[in-house]
Amino acid sequence: MINSHVHLDFDHIHTITENAVVIVPSIGKQNWQQVQMYPYFALGVHPWSVESHTQQDLDTLEYLIKCSNPIAIGECGLDFAKNIDRSKQLYIFEYQLQLAETYKFPVIIHAVKATEEVILLLKKYPKVTGEIHGFSGSEVQARTLVDMGFYLGFGLQILNDKPLRLKKIVQNLALESLLIETDDHANPNNLILVAEKIAQLKQIAVEDLSKQCDNNAILLFGLQ
């Protein structure tokens, strides 16, 4: 199974099983070098990190994107649940969307309490596709993003009893739009729990769910 979003370079993350296929996004200049040790990595600036990044850092990001062979730009996006300068979040997110359009990379997007604003910005860049990781928006927003060519990532939050809204969204989404992930949870090997839960919600075999999610990741990120 392909883990579409896992921060393996974080100190608290456990070792993954041998031969696991994972996509490791960066969060900013603090780990642009570290993530490059993994076969599949993304380079970007997370909304939590924007205040420590200058235009010179963004220029460095562009250089690395051109020279380091990432599979995507990210983790980038907007997080309006945090007390972080919204204008700088918007500027740095849009800058990365421009890079994605220019260099033809998918984006890995973090959207918290800002899904509508993310959609509005994405509409300015109709050629850009990618993943909304850890999706937390509404069903209407989910359909809008899928219609725009985006995939929606779901992780261990789907195991909780309370997010009935998310479970309904997963049930109603086409398999061809789903990705599975563990994000920054300590044990990335728990990806199987995510797959099992989504397969249960979709009333299909976990092997069929895993195969389709793998195909989705391969198609989106151009994995070999």
Residue frames as a rotation matrix with the C-alpha (Angstrom) as fourth column:
MET 1
0.570 0.821 0.000 0.00
0.821 -0.570 0.000 0.00
0.000 0.000 -1.000 0.00
ILE 2
-0.366 -0.665 0.651 1.20
0.637 -0.689 -0.345 3.48
0.678 0.289 0.676 -0.85
ASN 3
0.150 0.301 -0.942 1.16
0.886 -0.464 -0.007 5.94
-0.439 -0.833 -0.336 2.04
SER 4
0.328 0.065 0.942 0.42
0.804 -0.544 -0.242 9.20
0.496 0.837 -0.231 0.25
HIS 5
0.312 -0.199 0.929 1.50
-0.301 -0.948 -0.102 11.48
0.901 -0.247 -0.356 3.10
VAL 6
0.862 -0.092 -0.498 3.84
0.481 0.455 0.749 10.60
0.158 -0.886 0.436 5.96
HIS 7
0.696 -0.605 0.387 6.46
-0.583 -0.791 -0.189 12.71
0.420 -0.094 -0.903 7.74
LEU 8
0.805 -0.358 -0.473 9.08
0.418 0.908 0.024 9.99
0.421 -0.217 0.881 8.10
ASP 9
-0.152 -0.953 0.261 11.81
0.389 -0.301 -0.871 12.48
0.908 -0.030 0.417 8.92
PHE 10
0.346 0.313 0.884 10.06
-0.654 -0.596 0.467 13.60
0.673 -0.740 -0.002 12.12
ASP 11
-0.603 -0.763 0.234 11.81
-0.679 0.337 -0.652 12.26
0.419 -0.552 -0.721 15.24
HIS 12
-0.407 0.482 0.776 8.70
-0.713 0.363 -0.600 10.65
-0.571 -0.797 0.196 16.76
ILE 13
0.487 0.630 -0.606 7.76
-0.872 0.391 -0.294 8.59
0.052 0.671 0.740 13.70
HIS 14
0.346 -0.305 0.887 8.35
-0.298 0.861 0.412 4.84
-0.889 -0.407 0.207 14.03
THR 15
-0.731 -0.663 -0.162 10.25
-0.432 0.266 0.862 2.80
-0.528 0.700 -0.481 11.46
ILE 16
0.302 0.833 -0.463 8.20
-0.922 0.132 -0.364 1.63
-0.242 0.537 0.808 8.50
THR 17
0.583 -0.038 0.812 8.07
0.046 0.999 0.014 -1.90
-0.811 0.029 0.584 7.23
GLU 18
-0.518 -0.855 0.004 10.70
-0.021 0.018 1.000 -2.86
-0.855 0.518 -0.028 4.68
ASN 19
-0.867 0.066 0.493 9.79
0.497 0.158 0.853 -2.06
-0.021 0.985 -0.170 1.07
ALA 20
0.140 0.918 -0.371 6.89
0.758 -0.340 -0.557 0.21
-0.637 -0.204 -0.743 2.10
VAL 21
-0.444 -0.193 0.875 6.12
0.789 -0.547 0.279 2.84
0.425 0.814 0.395 -0.53
VAL 22
0.230 0.454 -0.861 5.70
0.839 -0.540 -0.060 6.30
-0.493 -0.709 -0.505 0.98
ILE 23
0.161 -0.150 0.975 5.52
0.595 -0.774 -0.217 9.94
0.788 0.615 -0.035 -0.06
VAL 24
0.019 -0.305 -0.952 7.37
0.967 -0.236 0.095 12.25
-0.253 -0.923 0.291 2.33
PRO 25
0.588 0.228 0.776 6.45
0.500 -0.857 -0.127 15.95
0.636 0.463 -0.618 2.15
SER 26
-0.631 -0.750 -0.199 8.56
0.678 -0.409 -0.611 18.74
0.377 -0.520 0.766 3.58
ILE 27
0.436 0.770 -0.465 7.26
0.895 -0.423 0.139 21.56
-0.090 -0.477 -0.874 5.77
GLY 28
0.987 -0.133 -0.095 9.82
-0.141 -0.986 -0.086 24.22
-0.082 0.098 -0.992 4.92
LYS 29
0.447 -0.886 -0.121 13.49
-0.557 -0.170 -0.813 25.04
0.700 0.431 -0.570 4.60
GLN 30
0.097 -0.413 0.906 14.12
-0.969 0.167 0.180 23.25
-0.226 -0.895 -0.384 7.91
ASN 31
0.005 -0.140 0.990 13.70
-0.170 0.976 0.139 19.85
-0.985 -0.169 -0.019 6.23
TRP 32
0.722 0.199 -0.662 14.11
-0.660 -0.089 -0.746 20.37
-0.207 0.976 0.067 2.49
GLN 33
-0.217 -0.884 -0.413 17.39
-0.913 0.334 -0.235 18.46
0.346 0.326 -0.880 2.66
GLN 34
-0.611 -0.061 0.789 16.20
-0.570 0.726 -0.385 15.69
-0.549 -0.685 -0.478 5.00
VAL 35
0.382 0.870 0.311 13.25
-0.380 0.454 -0.806 14.60
-0.842 0.190 0.504 2.87
GLN 36
0.453 -0.236 -0.860 15.49
-0.887 -0.023 -0.461 14.12
0.089 0.972 -0.219 -0.14
MET 37
-0.651 -0.686 0.325 16.86
-0.721 0.693 0.016 10.92
-0.236 -0.224 -0.946 1.40
TYR 38
-0.152 0.694 0.703 13.57
-0.012 0.710 -0.704 9.20
-0.988 -0.116 -0.100 0.52
PRO 39
-0.700 -0.166 0.694 12.76
0.623 0.333 0.708 7.94
-0.348 0.928 -0.129 -3.00
TYR 40
-0.140 0.746 0.651 9.51
0.716 -0.378 0.587 9.91
0.684 0.548 -0.481 -3.21
PHE 41
-0.390 -0.064 -0.919 9.51
0.798 -0.522 -0.302 13.35
-0.460 -0.851 0.255 -1.61
ALA 42
0.447 0.553 0.703 7.86
0.766 -0.642 0.017 16.75
0.461 0.531 -0.711 -2.01
LEU 43
-0.655 -0.702 -0.279 9.29
0.755 -0.597 -0.271 20.22
0.023 -0.388 0.921 -1.45
GLY 44
0.080 0.718 0.692 7.25
0.463 -0.642 0.612 23.11
0.883 0.271 -0.384 -0.14
VAL 45
-0.913 -0.258 0.315 6.39
-0.114 -0.581 -0.806 25.51
0.391 -0.772 0.502 2.68
HIS 46
-0.342 0.778 -0.527 3.71
0.871 0.473 0.132 24.46
0.352 -0.414 -0.839 5.16
PRO 47
0.305 0.523 0.796 1.34
0.214 -0.852 0.478 27.23
0.928 0.024 -0.372 6.30
TRP 48
0.919 0.005 -0.393 2.61
0.393 -0.045 0.918 26.83
-0.013 -0.999 -0.044 9.88
SER 49
0.128 -0.987 -0.094 6.11
0.863 0.064 0.502 27.72
-0.489 -0.145 0.860 8.63
VAL 50
0.478 0.071 0.875 5.41
0.779 -0.493 -0.386 30.75
0.404 0.867 -0.291 6.46
GLU 51
0.997 0.010 0.072 6.50
-0.020 -0.913 0.408 33.40
0.070 -0.409 -0.910 8.96
SER 52
0.413 -0.908 0.074 10.07
-0.029 0.068 0.997 32.08
-0.910 -0.414 0.002 8.99
HIS 53
-0.011 -0.381 0.925 10.41
0.890 0.417 0.182 32.16
-0.455 0.825 0.334 5.19
THR 54
-0.089 -0.143 -0.986 11.65
-0.185 -0.970 0.157 35.06
-0.979 0.196 0.060 3.09
GLN 55
0.810 0.320 -0.491 11.51
-0.498 -0.066 -0.865 35.68
-0.309 0.945 0.106 -0.63
GLN 56
-0.133 -0.934 -0.332 15.09
-0.981 0.172 -0.090 34.40
0.141 0.314 -0.939 -0.80
ASP 57
-0.573 0.001 0.819 13.88
-0.371 0.892 -0.260 31.13
-0.731 -0.453 -0.511 0.72
LEU 58
0.515 0.836 0.188 11.17
-0.114 0.285 -0.952 30.91
-0.850 0.469 0.242 -1.93
ASP 59
0.529 -0.437 -0.728 13.81
-0.846 -0.204 -0.492 31.45
0.067 0.876 -0.478 -4.60
THR 60
-0.599 -0.750 0.282 15.79
-0.783 0.623 -0.007 28.59
-0.171 -0.225 -0.959 -3.07
LEU 61
-0.106 0.671 0.733 12.66
-0.157 0.717 -0.679 26.44
-0.982 -0.187 0.029 -3.12
GLU 62
0.802 0.407 -0.437 12.24
-0.454 -0.059 -0.889 27.11
-0.388 0.912 0.138 -6.83
TYR 63
-0.001 -0.897 -0.441 15.87
-0.980 0.088 -0.176 26.16
0.197 0.432 -0.880 -7.45
LEU 64
-0.678 -0.256 0.689 15.47
-0.519 0.831 -0.202 22.90
-0.520 -0.495 -0.696 -5.52
ILE 65
0.335 0.879 0.339 12.25
-0.200 0.417 -0.886 22.06
-0.921 0.230 0.315 -7.36
LYS 66
0.733 -0.097 -0.674 14.07
-0.681 -0.128 -0.721 22.46
-0.017 0.987 -0.160 -10.66
CYS 67
-0.021 -0.944 -0.330 17.14
-0.852 0.189 -0.488 20.49
0.523 0.271 -0.808 -9.60
SER 68
-0.623 -0.343 0.704 16.21
-0.759 0.484 -0.436 17.89
-0.191 -0.805 -0.561 -6.95
ASN 69
-0.686 0.341 -0.643 13.62
-0.266 0.705 0.658 15.73
0.677 0.622 -0.393 -8.71
PRO 70
-0.743 0.548 0.385 10.71
-0.371 0.142 -0.918 15.90
-0.557 -0.825 0.098 -6.25
ILE 71
-0.768 0.556 0.319 7.41
0.636 0.597 0.489 14.27
0.081 0.578 -0.812 -7.19
ALA 72
0.351 0.915 0.197 5.27
0.808 -0.402 0.430 17.17
0.473 0.009 -0.881 -5.94
ILE 73
-0.582 -0.381 0.718 5.24
-0.036 -0.870 -0.491 20.62
0.812 -0.312 0.493 -4.37
GLY 74
0.546 0.782 0.301 4.19
-0.360 -0.105 0.927 20.61
0.757 -0.614 0.224 -0.74
GLU 75
-0.141 0.952 -0.272 3.16
0.989 0.146 -0.003 20.41
0.037 -0.269 -0.962 1.89
CYS 76
-0.978 -0.094 0.188 1.63
0.107 -0.993 0.059 23.81
0.181 0.077 0.981 1.22
GLY 77
-0.220 0.975 -0.015 -1.75
0.745 0.178 0.642 25.40
0.629 0.130 -0.766 1.78
LEU 78
-0.346 0.249 0.905 -3.76
-0.431 -0.899 0.082 27.44
0.833 -0.361 0.418 4.27
ASP 79
-0.320 0.279 -0.905 -4.57
0.795 0.599 -0.097 26.96
0.515 -0.751 -0.414 7.95
PHE 80
-0.278 0.314 0.908 -6.95
-0.209 -0.942 0.262 29.55
0.938 -0.117 0.327 9.36
ALA 81
0.757 0.448 -0.476 -7.31
0.330 0.368 0.869 27.68
0.565 -0.815 0.131 12.65
LYS 82
0.063 -0.843 -0.534 -3.85
0.996 0.020 0.086 28.99
-0.062 -0.538 0.841 13.58
ASN 83
0.842 0.150 -0.518 -2.97
0.222 -0.972 0.079 32.55
-0.491 -0.182 -0.852 14.52
ILE 84
-0.299 -0.916 0.269 -0.62
0.633 0.021 0.774 32.98
-0.714 0.401 0.573 11.59
ASP 85
-0.430 0.058 -0.901 -0.55
-0.376 -0.919 0.120 35.98
-0.821 0.391 0.417 9.24
ARG 86
0.332 0.670 0.664 -3.21
0.348 0.567 -0.747 35.15
-0.877 0.479 -0.045 6.63
SER 87
0.847 -0.025 -0.530 -1.84
-0.450 -0.565 -0.692 37.47
-0.282 0.825 -0.490 3.99
LYS 88
-0.190 -0.973 -0.129 1.56
-0.950 0.150 0.273 35.77
-0.246 0.174 -0.953 4.17
GLN 89
-0.309 0.190 0.932 -0.10
-0.009 0.979 -0.202 32.34
-0.951 -0.071 -0.301 4.09
LEU 90
0.713 0.689 0.133 -2.00
0.162 0.023 -0.987 33.34
-0.683 0.725 -0.095 0.97
TYR 91
0.577 -0.556 -0.598 1.07
-0.797 -0.542 -0.266 34.83
-0.176 0.630 -0.756 -0.71
ILE 92
-0.459 -0.858 0.230 3.32
-0.792 0.512 0.332 31.83
-0.403 -0.029 -0.915 -0.09
PHE 93
-0.098 0.507 0.856 0.60
0.178 0.855 -0.486 29.33
-0.979 0.105 -0.174 -1.01
GLU 94
0.869 0.474 -0.140 -0.13
-0.032 -0.229 -0.973 31.10
-0.493 0.850 -0.184 -4.28
TYR 95
0.200 -0.885 -0.422 3.58
-0.949 -0.282 0.143 31.37
-0.245 0.371 -0.895 -5.01
GLN 96
-0.613 -0.426 0.666 3.79
-0.356 0.901 0.249 27.58
-0.706 -0.084 -0.704 -4.75
LEU 97
0.369 0.786 0.495 0.75
0.309 0.399 -0.863 27.15
-0.877 0.472 -0.096 -6.99
GLN 98
0.763 -0.170 -0.623 2.54
-0.586 -0.588 -0.557 29.29
-0.272 0.790 -0.549 -9.56
LEU 99
-0.355 -0.933 0.057 5.59
-0.860 0.350 0.370 27.03
-0.365 0.083 -0.927 -9.29
ALA 100
-0.306 0.318 0.897 3.37
0.084 0.948 -0.308 23.97
-0.948 -0.019 -0.317 -9.72
GLU 101
0.776 0.630 -0.029 1.85
0.075 -0.137 -0.988 25.46
-0.627 0.764 -0.154 -12.86
THR 102
0.507 -0.644 -0.573 5.21
-0.841 -0.514 -0.167 26.56
-0.188 0.567 -0.802 -14.28
TYR 103
-0.519 -0.855 -0.028 7.06
-0.853 0.514 0.093 23.30
-0.065 0.072 -0.995 -13.65
LYS 104
0.091 0.697 -0.711 4.06
-0.712 0.545 0.443 20.98
0.696 0.467 0.546 -14.04
PHE 105
-0.901 -0.324 -0.288 4.08
-0.006 0.674 -0.738 19.39
0.433 -0.664 -0.610 -10.59
PRO 106
0.226 0.937 -0.267 1.11
0.431 0.150 0.890 18.24
0.874 -0.316 -0.370 -8.52
VAL 107
-0.399 -0.288 0.870 0.63
-0.574 -0.662 -0.482 19.89
0.715 -0.692 0.099 -5.14
ILE 108
-0.292 0.296 -0.909 0.09
0.725 0.689 -0.009 18.39
0.624 -0.662 -0.416 -1.69
ILE 109
-0.353 0.290 0.890 -2.25
-0.210 -0.951 0.226 20.73
0.912 -0.107 0.397 0.15
HIS 110
-0.702 0.177 -0.690 -2.97
0.712 0.200 -0.673 21.30
0.020 -0.964 -0.266 3.83
ALA 111
-0.525 0.614 0.589 -6.37
-0.144 -0.746 0.650 22.99
0.839 0.257 0.481 4.24
VAL 112
-0.489 0.359 -0.795 -7.79
0.859 0.359 -0.366 23.59
0.154 -0.862 -0.484 7.74
LYS 113
0.137 0.679 -0.721 -10.71
0.652 -0.610 -0.451 25.97
-0.746 -0.408 -0.526 8.29
ALA 114
-0.170 -0.292 -0.941 -9.78
-0.456 -0.823 0.338 27.34
-0.874 0.487 0.007 4.86
THR 115
-0.403 -0.018 0.915 -11.05
0.563 0.783 0.263 24.84
-0.721 0.622 -0.305 2.29
GLU 116
0.668 0.709 0.229 -13.22
0.632 -0.376 -0.678 27.41
-0.394 0.597 -0.699 0.52
GLU 117
0.651 -0.509 -0.564 -10.30
-0.491 -0.848 0.199 29.83
-0.580 0.147 -0.801 0.25
VAL 118
-0.420 -0.791 0.445 -8.13
-0.149 0.544 0.826 27.02
-0.895 0.281 -0.347 -1.11
ILE 119
0.023 0.522 0.853 -10.76
0.818 0.481 -0.316 26.23
-0.575 0.705 -0.416 -3.75
LEU 120
0.891 0.349 -0.291 -10.97
0.169 -0.849 -0.500 29.88
-0.422 0.396 -0.815 -4.80
LEU 121
0.188 -0.905 -0.382 -7.20
-0.672 -0.402 0.622 30.06
-0.716 0.139 -0.684 -5.28
LEU 122
-0.462 -0.373 0.805 -7.05
0.188 0.846 0.500 26.75
-0.867 0.382 -0.321 -7.12
LYS 123
0.521 0.744 0.419 -9.62
0.617 0.012 -0.787 28.02
-0.590 0.668 -0.453 -9.62
LYS 124
0.700 -0.357 -0.618 -6.99
-0.520 -0.848 -0.099 30.55
-0.489 0.391 -0.780 -10.75
TYR 125
-0.403 -0.894 -0.194 -4.70
-0.869 0.307 0.388 27.64
-0.287 0.325 -0.901 -11.69
PRO 126
0.560 0.825 0.076 -6.93
-0.761 0.548 -0.346 25.16
-0.328 0.136 0.935 -13.53
LYS 127
0.438 -0.459 -0.773 -3.96
-0.486 0.602 -0.634 23.17
0.756 0.653 0.040 -14.85
VAL 128
-0.597 -0.693 0.404 -2.74
-0.691 0.188 -0.698 22.36
0.408 -0.696 -0.591 -11.33
THR 129
0.513 0.697 -0.502 -3.81
-0.255 0.682 0.686 19.07
0.820 -0.224 0.527 -9.74
GLY 130
-0.590 -0.782 0.201 -2.88
-0.462 0.123 -0.878 17.35
0.662 -0.611 -0.434 -6.53
GLU 131
-0.223 0.417 -0.881 -3.99
0.666 0.725 0.174 16.00
0.712 -0.548 -0.440 -3.17
ILE 132
0.115 0.283 0.952 -5.93
-0.676 -0.680 0.284 17.68
0.728 -0.676 0.113 -0.40
HIS 133
-0.515 -0.393 -0.762 -4.38
0.168 0.825 -0.540 15.70
0.841 -0.406 -0.359 2.42
GLY 134
-0.838 0.224 -0.497 -6.25
0.530 0.119 -0.839 15.01
-0.129 -0.967 -0.219 5.65
PHE 135
-0.620 0.603 0.501 -9.43
0.125 -0.555 0.822 16.31
0.775 0.572 0.269 4.04
SER 136
-0.746 0.345 -0.570 -11.70
0.613 0.021 -0.790 18.07
-0.261 -0.938 -0.228 6.54
GLY 137
-0.899 0.400 -0.177 -14.09
-0.435 -0.857 0.277 20.09
-0.041 0.326 0.944 4.37
SER 138
-0.089 0.970 0.226 -17.74
-0.613 0.126 -0.780 19.60
-0.785 -0.208 0.584 3.49
GLU 139
-0.059 0.147 0.987 -19.26
0.523 0.847 -0.095 17.14
-0.850 0.511 -0.127 1.05
VAL 140
0.925 0.378 0.033 -20.00
0.245 -0.530 -0.812 19.98
-0.289 0.760 -0.583 -1.39
GLN 141
0.497 -0.822 -0.279 -16.35
-0.793 -0.561 0.239 21.07
-0.353 0.102 -0.930 -1.20
ALA 142
-0.228 -0.550 0.804 -15.24
-0.150 0.835 0.529 17.46
-0.962 0.000 -0.273 -1.67
ARG 143
0.414 0.462 0.784 -17.27
0.684 0.411 -0.603 17.17
-0.600 0.786 -0.146 -4.87
THR 144
0.959 -0.075 -0.273 -15.98
-0.202 -0.856 -0.476 20.52
-0.198 0.511 -0.836 -6.11
LEU 145
0.143 -0.989 0.029 -12.35
-0.784 -0.095 0.613 19.52
-0.604 -0.110 -0.790 -5.58
VAL 146
-0.192 -0.156 0.969 -12.82
0.259 0.944 0.204 16.12
-0.946 0.290 -0.141 -7.22
ASP 147
0.741 0.535 0.406 -14.47
0.544 -0.125 -0.830 17.81
-0.393 0.836 -0.383 -10.20
MET 148
0.805 -0.521 -0.283 -11.37
-0.571 -0.811 -0.132 20.06
-0.161 0.268 -0.950 -10.39
GLY 149
0.566 -0.574 -0.592 -9.17
-0.218 0.589 -0.779 16.97
0.795 0.570 0.208 -10.67
PHE 150
-0.269 -0.676 0.686 -8.00
-0.863 -0.147 -0.483 16.71
0.427 -0.722 -0.544 -7.06
TYR 151
-0.072 0.136 -0.988 -7.66
0.285 0.952 0.110 13.63
0.956 -0.274 -0.107 -4.91
LEU 152
0.427 0.279 0.860 -8.70
-0.715 -0.479 0.510 13.62
0.554 -0.833 -0.005 -1.25
GLY 153
-0.453 -0.695 -0.559 -6.46
-0.083 0.657 -0.749 12.02
0.888 -0.293 -0.355 1.36
PHE 154
0.630 0.655 0.417 -7.82
-0.556 0.006 0.831 10.39
0.542 -0.756 0.368 4.51
GLY 155
-0.467 -0.868 -0.171 -5.89
-0.377 0.370 -0.849 9.17
0.800 -0.332 -0.500 7.51
LEU 156
-0.775 0.031 -0.631 -6.38
0.458 0.717 -0.526 7.84
0.436 -0.697 -0.570 11.00
GLN 157
-0.841 0.537 0.069 -9.04
-0.478 -0.677 -0.560 10.43
-0.254 -0.504 0.826 11.82
ILE 158
-0.236 0.780 -0.580 -11.44
-0.732 0.250 0.634 8.19
0.639 0.574 0.512 9.91
LEU 159
-0.524 -0.020 -0.851 -11.13
0.327 0.918 -0.223 5.64
0.786 -0.395 -0.475 12.74
ASN 160
-0.989 0.138 0.047 -12.67
-0.105 -0.444 -0.890 8.00
-0.102 -0.885 0.453 15.30
ASP 161
-0.490 0.870 0.054 -16.31
0.834 0.486 -0.261 7.56
-0.253 -0.083 -0.964 16.22
LYS 162
-0.095 0.537 -0.838 -17.26
0.362 -0.766 -0.531 11.24
-0.927 -0.354 -0.121 16.05
PRO 163
-0.603 -0.153 -0.783 -16.51
-0.483 -0.711 0.511 12.44
-0.635 0.687 0.354 12.49
LEU 164
-0.049 0.677 0.734 -19.67
0.445 0.673 -0.591 10.95
-0.894 0.298 -0.335 10.97
ARG 165
0.712 0.285 -0.642 -19.57
-0.335 -0.666 -0.667 13.69
-0.618 0.690 -0.378 8.34
LEU 166
-0.202 -0.875 -0.440 -16.20
-0.918 0.012 0.396 12.45
-0.341 0.484 -0.806 7.08
LYS 167
-0.666 -0.004 0.746 -17.42
0.019 1.000 0.023 8.87
-0.746 0.029 -0.666 6.98
LYS 168
0.430 0.888 0.165 -20.39
0.305 0.029 -0.952 9.92
-0.850 0.460 -0.259 4.87
ILE 169
0.498 -0.331 -0.801 -18.10
-0.749 -0.631 -0.205 11.82
-0.437 0.702 -0.562 2.51
VAL 170
-0.611 -0.785 0.103 -15.87
-0.659 0.576 0.484 8.77
-0.440 0.227 -0.869 2.10
GLN 171
-0.322 0.574 0.753 -18.88
0.306 0.816 -0.491 6.56
-0.896 0.072 -0.438 1.47
ASN 172
0.674 0.733 -0.090 -20.10
0.211 -0.308 -0.928 8.87
-0.708 0.606 -0.363 -1.29
LEU 173
0.200 -0.678 -0.707 -16.77
-0.793 -0.536 0.289 9.53
-0.575 0.503 -0.645 -3.00
ALA 174
0.892 -0.018 -0.452 -15.69
-0.331 0.655 -0.679 7.52
0.309 0.755 0.578 -6.02
LEU 175
0.760 -0.645 0.079 -12.81
0.443 0.602 0.664 5.15
-0.476 -0.470 0.743 -5.30
GLU 176
0.314 -0.644 0.697 -10.87
0.885 -0.067 -0.461 6.87
0.343 0.762 0.549 -8.07
SER 177
0.420 -0.122 0.899 -10.61
-0.065 -0.992 -0.104 10.05
0.905 -0.015 -0.425 -5.96
LEU 178
0.979 0.069 0.192 -9.28
-0.196 0.060 0.979 8.53
0.057 -0.996 0.072 -2.71
LEU 179
0.004 -0.977 -0.212 -5.80
-0.180 0.208 -0.962 8.40
0.984 0.041 -0.175 -1.18
ILE 180
0.897 0.257 -0.358 -4.77
0.273 0.315 0.909 7.00
0.347 -0.914 0.212 2.20
GLU 181
0.022 -0.864 0.502 -2.15
-0.137 -0.500 -0.855 8.38
0.990 -0.050 -0.129 4.58
THR 182
0.353 0.076 -0.933 -0.85
0.872 0.336 0.357 8.51
0.340 -0.939 0.052 8.15
ASP 183
0.723 -0.036 0.690 0.54
-0.041 -0.999 -0.010 12.09
0.689 -0.021 -0.724 8.18
ASP 184
-0.196 -0.846 0.495 2.46
-0.621 -0.284 -0.731 12.70
0.759 -0.451 -0.470 11.44
HIS 185
0.803 0.478 0.356 0.98
-0.584 0.508 0.633 9.83
0.122 -0.716 0.687 13.44
ALA 186
0.185 -0.860 0.476 3.68
-0.849 0.104 0.519 7.88
-0.496 -0.499 -0.711 15.24
ASN 187
-0.369 -0.308 0.877 3.15
-0.022 0.946 0.323 4.52
-0.929 0.100 -0.356 13.54
PRO 188
-0.322 0.231 -0.918 2.92
-0.899 -0.377 0.221 4.70
-0.296 0.897 0.329 9.72
ASN 189
-0.978 -0.031 -0.207 2.33
-0.098 0.942 0.320 0.96
0.185 0.333 -0.924 9.65
ASN 190
-0.521 0.853 -0.037 -1.19
0.262 0.119 -0.958 1.75
-0.813 -0.508 -0.285 10.88
LEU 191
-0.666 0.261 -0.699 -2.00
-0.718 -0.478 0.505 2.63
-0.202 0.839 0.506 7.28
ILE 192
-0.869 0.346 -0.353 -3.64
0.152 0.867 0.474 -0.79
0.470 0.359 -0.806 7.09
LEU 193
-0.572 0.688 -0.446 -6.17
0.648 0.045 -0.761 0.36
-0.503 -0.724 -0.471 9.71
VAL 194
-0.422 0.380 -0.823 -7.13
-0.472 -0.867 -0.158 3.29
-0.774 0.322 0.545 7.48
ALA 195
-0.762 0.085 -0.642 -7.51
-0.591 0.314 0.743 0.99
0.265 0.946 -0.189 4.49
GLU 196
-0.841 0.448 -0.302 -9.60
0.501 0.857 -0.123 -1.48
0.204 -0.254 -0.945 6.47
LYS 197
-0.456 0.696 -0.555 -11.94
0.354 -0.430 -0.831 1.22
-0.817 -0.575 -0.050 7.76
ILE 198
-0.406 0.295 -0.865 -12.48
-0.737 -0.665 0.120 2.82
-0.540 0.686 0.488 4.37
ALA 199
-0.868 0.095 -0.487 -13.02
-0.269 0.735 0.623 -0.59
0.417 0.672 -0.612 2.77
GLN 200
-0.716 0.637 -0.286 -15.64
0.658 0.477 -0.583 -1.27
-0.235 -0.605 -0.761 5.44
LEU 201
-0.320 0.593 -0.739 -17.35
-0.098 -0.797 -0.596 2.06
-0.942 -0.118 0.313 4.73
LYS 202
-0.389 0.101 -0.916 -17.30
-0.900 -0.254 0.354 1.34
-0.197 0.962 0.189 0.98
GLN 203
0.444 0.560 0.699 -18.36
-0.487 0.806 -0.336 -2.28
-0.752 -0.191 0.631 1.53
ILE 204
0.754 -0.328 -0.570 -15.55
-0.450 0.373 -0.811 -3.67
0.478 0.868 0.134 -0.58
ALA 205
0.747 -0.573 -0.337 -12.55
0.653 0.728 0.211 -5.90
0.125 -0.378 0.917 0.04
VAL 206
0.688 -0.548 -0.476 -9.57
-0.058 -0.695 0.717 -4.14
-0.723 -0.466 -0.510 1.59
GLU 207
-0.266 -0.806 0.529 -7.40
0.562 0.316 0.765 -5.53
-0.783 0.501 0.368 -1.22
ASP 208
0.120 0.395 0.911 -9.59
0.973 -0.227 -0.029 -3.78
0.196 0.890 -0.412 -3.81
LEU 209
0.964 0.217 -0.157 -9.50
0.255 -0.920 0.298 -0.53
-0.080 -0.327 -0.942 -1.85
SER 210
0.345 -0.916 -0.206 -5.72
0.069 -0.194 0.979 -0.68
-0.936 -0.351 -0.004 -1.48
LYS 211
-0.277 -0.440 0.854 -5.17
0.843 0.315 0.435 -1.47
-0.461 0.841 0.283 -5.16
GLN 212
0.475 0.527 0.705 -7.30
0.806 -0.583 -0.108 1.47
0.354 0.619 -0.701 -6.29
CYS 213
0.946 -0.163 -0.280 -5.67
0.025 -0.824 0.566 3.91
-0.323 -0.543 -0.775 -3.85
ASP 214
0.002 -0.985 0.171 -2.25
0.344 0.162 0.925 2.74
-0.939 0.057 0.339 -5.04
ASN 215
-0.140 0.006 0.990 -3.28
0.990 0.038 0.139 3.29
-0.037 0.999 -0.011 -8.66
ASN 216
0.850 0.495 0.181 -4.54
0.493 -0.868 0.057 6.76
0.185 0.041 -0.982 -7.74
ALA 217
0.652 -0.672 -0.352 -1.21
-0.056 -0.505 0.861 7.70
-0.757 -0.542 -0.367 -6.14
ILE 218
-0.232 -0.751 0.618 0.77
0.629 0.369 0.684 6.28
-0.742 0.547 0.387 -9.06
LEU 219
0.173 0.396 0.902 -1.33
0.960 -0.272 -0.065 8.26
0.220 0.877 -0.428 -11.54
LEU 220
0.962 0.266 -0.054 -1.25
0.271 -0.927 0.261 11.53
0.019 -0.266 -0.964 -9.61
PHE 221
0.657 -0.743 -0.130 2.43
-0.367 -0.466 0.805 11.55
-0.659 -0.481 -0.579 -8.68
GLY 222
0.689 -0.377 -0.620 3.84
-0.618 0.141 -0.773 9.68
0.379 0.916 -0.136 -11.66
LEU 223
0.280 -0.585 0.761 5.42
-0.724 0.392 0.568 7.00
-0.631 -0.710 -0.314 -9.49
GLN 224
-0.176 -0.458 -0.871 7.61
-0.885 0.462 -0.064 4.37
0.432 0.760 -0.487 -11.13
